[in-house]
Amino acid sequence: MTSQEWVKNKKQAFAELSENLFSALKSDEQVTLSVSGEDSLYCRFSQSKVRQPSRVDQVALGMSFIVNNCELKKSMVLSGDVDKDTRKLMSLVESARKEAAILPETPFIVEPKNLASSDEDVLLAESNGERLLPEMVKPLQSVDAAGLLADGIVFRGNQNSLGQKHWFSNESFYVDYSLYSSKQKAVKACYADTKWDQAAFEANVSDATNQLSHMRLPTQEVKRGNYKTYLAPAAVNELLGLLNWGGWSAQAFKTGRSSLKELAEGNRKFSQKMNITEDFSLGLSPKFNSFGEVADDKLSVIDQGELKTLLVSSKTAEEYSDLEGNRASAGEGLRSAVMGTGSLDRADILSALGTGLYVSNLHYLNYSDLPKARVTGMTRFACFWVENGEIKGPIKDLRFDETVYNIFGDKLVDLTSFAETQPVIGTYEQRAIGGSRVPGILVDEMAYTL
């Protein structure tokens, strides 16, 4: 079965299931159905050998049921048999009716509307499939590599009882992997795209292998202190991801839980070199949210260092009359973030850094002082001490503790002239969607505390 045929079958099944339910609703009942699914090849590999290939075909459905100003949410896994799934879904509706009769009203309900419908399929003429496996391991034979390949189709759908319909599917892959030295020091890398490009993957492995050669140099003792730092795109993406924990959220700002409170109030700014947009042209995430609302193709969030807008969901707009919704997701985070590039070329990174730290990855990030946007975390994998533009060797893991106003603002020297796509690689319950495109950044000074 081709990708197009598989997606067509899922789309038709969802439409039929929705119609079966909507036709059985009472006049005062409103329902929104959301569906998510995948047909994915997962392959774990270690010591550069395929160890555990498997295929996952699954679909999950969520329901928002509204009656008498009471909203209930239910979920189920779909079997693929429309008649069987209809019966199970109707039993959920009956359960919701009974619960709604005894529950209080739900505040700030976002009632379904029929504003517009959309249908977007980003599929390949010929799928990558299992033929990727020998191609993937070919350039890894000279190194010790471990990781995960995920390839295939993911989709999201949304329909409501007023007739609004949305659909999005995407066919893509990522190889999330690490290379290990004889002393078990690791370099982490990721290659992601839609159509497999063997030359591009080999170049990706070559870059990681080059970094691995530096891991064989003597380990450098770096004491706590303030150091000039280059943060590679993967590290920048971790910082940007942390800001999704309420940083851009209007709800978080209104309730005093926003890490970017001072930015939202206009008391602080980022560097004029900083530009961040929500840009769905990446094709990694649907423009519609769980309410069935379609976002603009692009939304400017940071423009030349100034906050242009917070993300406001319709539920937040219902709660606060002074806010206007901009069709954000329920979580009010960036779903498809793009950070603007700068003027620092790849070949000039080490010379521009001079003496300081080259940080490839960060992990275990959290806020150490949320109202002041102070964040902490650990360096990870291929991080190096650099002197006079020359890598001297890997460092032991360090903990940093710094404000994003320094990293993206006062201490920002430049951003790279290139950017890299960083897909969301979560696989809890099902393969995640979304991602970002970010450059690397050079920071004049970052504080390392341990």
Secondary structure, 3 states (H helix, E strand, C coil): CCHHHHHHHHHHHHHHHHHHHHCCCCCCEEEEEEEEEEEEEEEEEECCEEEEEEEEEEEEEEEEEEECCEEEEEEEECCCCHHHHHHHHHHHHHHHHHHHCCCCCCCCCCCCCCCCCEEEEECCCCCCHHHHHHHHHHHHCCCEEEEEEEEEEEEEEEEECCCCEEEEEEEEEEEEEEEECCCCCEEEEEEEECCCCHHHHHHHHHHHHHHHHHCCCCCECCCCEEEEEEECHHHHHHHHHHHCCCCCEHHHHHCCCCCCHHHHCCCCCCCCCCCEEEEHHHCCCCCECCCCCECCCEEEEEECCEECCCECCHHHHHHCCCCCCCCCCCCCCCCEEEECCCCECHHHHHHHHCCEEEEEEEEEEEEEEHHHCEEEEEEEEEEEEEECCEEEEEECCCEEEEEHHHHHHHCEEEEEEEEEEEECCCCCCCCCCCEEEEEEEEEEEEEECC
